[in-house]
Amino acid sequence: MDMVSLTSRPSSGQRALADSLARGDAAMGSGIAHVAAATYTNPHRFEREQELIFSRAPLLLGPSALLPHVNQAVVHDGYGVPLIISRDGDGHVHVLANVCRHRGTRLLDSEGPVPATRIVCPYHAWAYRADGTLASLPRAECFPGLDKAKHGLVEFPSLEAGGLIWFARDPHPDFADAAALAPDLDAFGLAGLHLYKRRTHDVAANWKLVIDAFLESYHVQRLHAATIASFFADGITVADEIGIHQRAAVGRSDYLSEIDRDDWTALRRAVTYTYQLFPSAVVIVSPDYINLLIAMPQGVGHTLVEDVMLIAEEPQTNEAEAHWQKSWDLLDGGTFGAEDFGAAALGQRGLDSGLIDQITLGTLEDGIANFHRKIDAALR
């Protein structure tokens, strides 16, 4: 199958990580670190994260491919706020409250994208455009003096960059770090990819346990022995940061130091890039597809994780469909669903027992320690 990249060269940061791998560098901590077990189990801690992180920081909603056409909309409830993500007639994305300005009725209730030239309330048929403005209402004479311009849908700050859609509850968010990811994501051609499949997993674990799994490669040869372990060398990882976000590169088992690292196709076959998007999303770039995982906390030990698989184009043949279905089954059902999320749930059960007061991180797990340092800083 063709590579998903739509560019011929990696970004400077992607190339630098590949050079580090070729030199035999490794992203390793200086020693053992610890994280308190209560970080994953304390309800008060969870509420503080909701208040100081998830209510303030930019949060990832999904890829641009959620809305491939103009005048489309899709609902999003994962963060506990009823949202409509829409693309207006000019192609601009809006993140709107899924709440009618008349009597508060939920407007849309479908899983996939729907036409949004008019978003019509099912109760009294107030109609809104895809940009959230109020277009019309029946019996307008019954609302003397009503200013339609002041009764559009509530809109949240949002950003579409590098093929990703972000929003924030804070009225004055800083999207700079999200925007800084764009050169890397544009190198993968993410904005032009096709959404092959998406699925939401219900995971009985704290959201941070889910994210921890994607911040170290120590587990790959052990946990993933039956699925993807054979593709990767053990613990060969380098990492750096893009603002508050972490970027890592893992050497695949066939990685050769003499590879032409300006050959983007060859580099993509030899190196897997992973991005941890603060606070709770992960982008995993395989040789011919990309997975986007978004962890959305529901409770201290309960997380919804949406898995989105992006490919170059919609499958045109039965052979192509079988190829992508096999890849989807391997990762979504096996590597992620059964193994990573299963391990997170087992970890939550162990920590909830109260029998240990901290977890121990080795030098190959420094990405986790760094992640928790950023969370602690945000909570301070």
C-alpha positions in Angstrom: 0.0 0.0 0.0 1.1 3.6 -0.6 2.5 5.6 2.2 0.2 8.2 3.8 2.7 11.0 3.7 1.9 13.7 1.2 5.3 15.4 1.5 8.7 14.3 0.3 10.7 15.3 3.4 10.4 15.1 7.2 10.3 18.2 9.3 13.6 19.3 10.9 12.5 17.9 14.2 11.5 14.5 12.8 14.9 14.3 11.0 16.8 15.2 14.1 15.1 12.3 16.1 15.9 9.9 13.3 19.6 11.1 13.4 19.6 10.4 17.1 18.3 6.9 16.6 21.0 6.3 14.0 23.7 7.4 16.5 22.3 5.0 19.0 21.1 7.7 21.4 18.3 6.8 23.8 15.7 8.8 25.7 16.5 7.6 29.2 16.0 9.1 32.6 18.9 9.6 35.0 17.5 7.2 37.6 14.4 5.6 39.1 11.4 7.9 39.6 8.1 7.5 41.4 4.5 8.6 41.0 2.1 8.4 44.0 -0.6 5.8 43.6 -3.2 8.4 44.7 -2.4 10.3 41.4 -4.6 7.7 39.8 -7.1 6.9 42.6 -7.9 10.1 44.5 -11.3 11.6 43.6 -10.2 15.1 44.9 -7.1 14.9 42.6 -9.4 14.0 39.7 -11.7 17.0 40.3 -8.6 19.3 40.5 -7.5 18.0 37.1 -10.9 18.7 35.6 -10.9 22.2 37.0 -7.4 23.3 36.3 -6.5 21.3 33.2 -9.5 20.1 31.3 -11.5 23.3 31.9 -8.6 25.5 30.8 -6.2 23.8 28.4 -6.9 23.3 24.7 -8.4 19.8 24.2 -8.2 17.7 21.1 -11.6 16.8 19.5 -10.4 14.8 16.5 -8.9 15.0 13.0 -10.0 17.4 10.3 -11.2 14.2 8.5 -14.2 14.2 10.8 -15.7 16.8 8.5 -14.5 16.1 5.0 -17.0 18.5 3.4 -18.3 22.0 3.9 -21.7 22.4 5.7 -21.3 19.3 7.8 -21.5 18.8 11.5 -20.8 16.0 14.0 -21.7 15.8 17.7 -19.1 15.4 20.5 -19.9 14.6 24.1 -16.7 13.0 25.4 -15.5 15.8 27.6 -18.8 16.2 29.4 -19.9 19.2 27.3 -22.5 18.8 24.6 -20.8 20.0 21.4 -21.4 20.3 17.7 -18.2 20.4 15.6 -19.2 22.0 12.2 -17.6 23.1 9.0 -19.3 26.1 7.4 -19.7 26.9 3.8 -16.3 28.6 3.6 -14.6 25.5 5.1 -14.0 27.1 8.6 -14.5 24.9 11.6 -16.7 26.0 14.6 -17.2 24.3 17.9 -20.7 25.1 19.1 -22.9 24.2 22.1 -25.3 21.4 21.1 -28.0 23.4 22.9 -30.8 25.4 21.3 -30.9 29.1 22.4 -34.7 28.9 22.6 -35.5 26.3 25.3 -32.2 24.4 25.7 -33.1 21.4 23.6 -30.3 19.2 22.3 -30.1 19.8 18.5 -28.2 16.9 17.0 -28.0 13.4 18.3 -26.3 11.3 15.5 -22.9 9.7 15.7 -21.5 10.4 12.2 -21.3 13.7 10.2 -24.6 15.1 9.0 -25.6 17.9 6.6 -25.5 21.3 8.4 -26.6 23.9 5.9 -29.4 24.2 8.5 -29.3 22.8 12.0 -32.9 22.6 13.0 -34.1 22.1 16.6 -36.4 19.1 16.8 -38.7 20.9 19.3 -39.7 24.2 17.8 -37.7 24.3 14.6 -35.4 27.1 15.4 -32.8 26.9 12.6 -29.1 27.6 12.7 -26.4 27.9 10.1 -23.3 25.8 10.2 -21.4 28.8 11.8 -23.9 28.8 14.6 -25.8 32.0 13.6 -29.6 31.9 14.0 -31.1 31.7 10.5 -34.9 31.6 11.2 -37.6 30.7 13.7 -41.2 29.9 13.2 -43.8 32.6 14.2 -41.1 35.2 14.6 -43.8 37.8 15.4 -44.3 36.0 18.7 -40.8 37.2 19.8 -41.1 41.0 19.5 -37.8 42.7 19.7 -35.7 39.5 19.5 -32.3 40.2 18.0 -31.3 37.1 15.9 -27.7 38.2 15.9 -27.6 37.8 19.7 -29.2 34.4 19.7 -26.8 32.2 17.8 -25.4 29.1 19.3 -22.8 29.4 22.1 -19.4 29.1 20.4 -16.2 27.9 22.0 -12.7 29.0 21.0 -11.3 26.5 18.5 -8.3 25.9 16.2 -7.9 23.7 13.1 -4.2 23.2 12.3 -2.1 20.4 11.0 -5.2 18.3 10.3 -6.4 18.4 13.9 -9.3 20.2 15.6 -8.9 21.7 19.1 -11.3 23.5 21.4 -11.1 25.1 24.8 -13.7 25.9 27.5 -11.5 28.8 28.6 -12.6 32.0 26.8 -9.0 33.1 26.2 -6.9 29.9 25.5 -3.4 29.7 24.3 -3.3 27.6 21.2 0.4 28.3 20.4 1.6 24.8 21.4 -1.2 23.2 19.4 -0.3 25.3 16.3 3.4 24.4 16.7 2.6 20.8 16.0 1.4 21.7 12.4 4.8 21.3 10.6 5.2 17.8 11.8 1.6 16.8 11.1 1.7 18.4 7.7 4.8 16.3 6.9 2.5 13.3 7.4 -0.2 14.9 5.2 -2.6 14.4 8.1 -5.0 17.1 6.9 -5.6 15.3 3.7 -6.2 11.8 5.0 -9.4 9.7 4.9 -11.1 8.6 8.1 -11.3 4.9 7.8 -12.8 3.9 11.1 -13.4 5.3 14.6 -14.4 3.5 17.8 -14.9 4.6 21.4 -13.5 2.2 24.0 -14.9 2.3 27.6 -11.9 1.7 29.8 -12.1 1.1 33.6 -9.0 3.1 34.3 -7.8 6.6 35.2 -7.1 8.6 32.1 -3.4 9.0 33.0 -2.9 5.2 33.1 -4.1 5.1 29.5 -1.7 7.8 28.4 1.2 6.3 30.4 1.2 3.3 28.1 2.2 5.4 25.1 5.1 7.2 26.8 7.5 4.3 27.0 8.6 1.4 24.9 9.7 -0.8 27.8 6.4 -2.8 27.6 6.3 -3.4 23.9 8.3 -6.7 23.8 6.4 -8.0 26.8 2.8 -6.8 26.6 2.6 -6.8 22.8 4.4 -10.1 22.3 1.5 -11.6 20.3 0.7 -8.5 18.2 3.3 -5.9 17.2 6.5 -6.8 19.2 8.2 -8.3 16.2 8.1 -5.0 14.4 10.2 -3.1 17.0 13.6 -3.2 18.6 13.5 -3.4 22.4 13.6 0.0 24.1 15.3 2.0 21.2 13.5 5.3 21.6 14.5 9.0 21.4 12.3 11.9 22.4 12.0 15.6 22.7 9.2 18.2 23.1 7.1 20.6 21.0 6.0 23.1 23.6 4.1 21.1 26.2 3.7 18.1 23.9 6.0 15.2 23.8 7.4 13.7 20.5 9.1 10.3 20.4 10.6 8.1 17.7 10.9 4.4 18.1 13.3 2.3 16.0 11.6 -0.6 14.2 13.3 -3.9 14.1 14.6 -3.4 10.6 16.1 0.0 11.3 19.6 0.6 9.7 21.9 3.4 10.6 22.9 3.9 7.0 19.3 4.6 5.8 18.8 7.7 3.7 17.1 9.8 6.3 16.0 12.3 3.6 14.0 9.6 2.0 10.7 10.1 3.8 9.2 6.8 2.6 12.2 4.8 3.8 12.3 6.7 7.0 8.6 6.0 7.7 9.2 2.3 7.3 12.2 2.4 9.8 10.9 4.7 12.4 7.5 5.0 14.2 6.8 8.5 15.4 4.5 9.0 18.4 3.1 12.3 19.7 1.6 12.7 23.2 -0.6 15.8 22.9 -1.2 17.3 26.3 -3.2 16.6 28.2 -4.8 13.4 26.9 -4.3 12.4 23.3 -1.8 10.4 21.3 -0.9 10.3 17.6 0.8 7.1 16.4 2.3 7.1 12.9 2.6 3.7 11.3 4.2 3.2 7.9 1.0 3.4 5.9 -1.7 4.8 8.4 -2.1 6.9 11.4 -4.0 6.3 14.6 -5.3 9.1 16.8 -6.2 8.1 20.4 -8.1 10.6 22.5 -8.6 9.8 26.2 -11.7 11.6 27.7 -12.0 11.3 31.5 -15.4 10.3 32.9 -14.5 9.6 36.5 -11.4 8.9 38.6 -11.3 5.3 37.3 -13.3 5.6 34.1 -12.1 6.8 30.7 -13.6 6.9 27.2 -10.9 6.4 24.6 -11.7 7.2 21.0 -9.5 5.5 18.4 -9.5 7.0 14.9 -7.7 5.4 12.0 -6.6 7.6 9.1 -5.5 6.3 5.7 -4.5 7.9 2.4 -7.8 7.4 0.6 -11.0 5.5 0.8 -10.5 1.8 -0.1 -11.2 1.3 -3.8 -11.0 -2.5 -4.0 -11.8 -5.5 -2.0 -8.1 -6.1 -1.6 -7.5 -2.6 -0.2 -10.5 -3.0 2.2 -9.1 -6.3 3.5 -5.7 -4.7 4.0 -7.0 -1.9 6.1 -9.4 -4.0 8.0 -6.6 -6.3 9.0 -4.5 -3.3 10.3 -7.6 -2.0 12.1 -8.2 -5.3 13.8 -4.6 -5.7 14.8 -4.3 -2.3 16.5 -7.8 -1.3 17.7 -8.9 -4.7 18.8 -5.6 -6.3 19.7 -2.8 -3.9 20.6 -4.9 -1.1 21.9 -8.2 -2.6 23.0 -7.1 -5.9 24.5 -3.5 -5.1 25.5 -2.9 -1.4 26.3 -6.4 -0.6 27.6 -6.6 -4.0 29.3 -3.3 -3.4 31.1 -4.6 0.1 32.2 -7.7 -1.5 33.7 -5.6 -4.1 35.5 -3.4 -1.4 36.8 -6.4 0.6 38.1 -7.6 -2.5 40.0 -4.2 -3.0 41.6 -3.8 0.7 42.6 -7.4 0.8 43.9 -6.5 -1.9 46.4 -4.4 0.5 48.3 -1.6 -2.1 48.7 1.1 0.1 47.2 1.6 3.8 47.8 3.6 4.6 44.7 4.6 3.2 41.3 8.2 2.9 40.3 9.5 4.1 36.9 12.8 2.9 35.4 15.1 4.9 33.1 13.2 3.7 30.0 10.0 5.2 31.4 11.2 8.8 31.7 8.5 9.9 29.3 5.9 9.0 32.0 7.8 10.9 34.7 8.0 13.9 32.4 4.3 13.8 31.7 3.4 13.7 35.4 5.7 16.6 36.0 3.7 18.7 33.5 0.5 17.7 35.1 1.7 18.6 38.6 2.9 22.0 37.2 -0.6 22.6 35.8 -2.2 21.8 39.1 0.0 24.2 41.0 
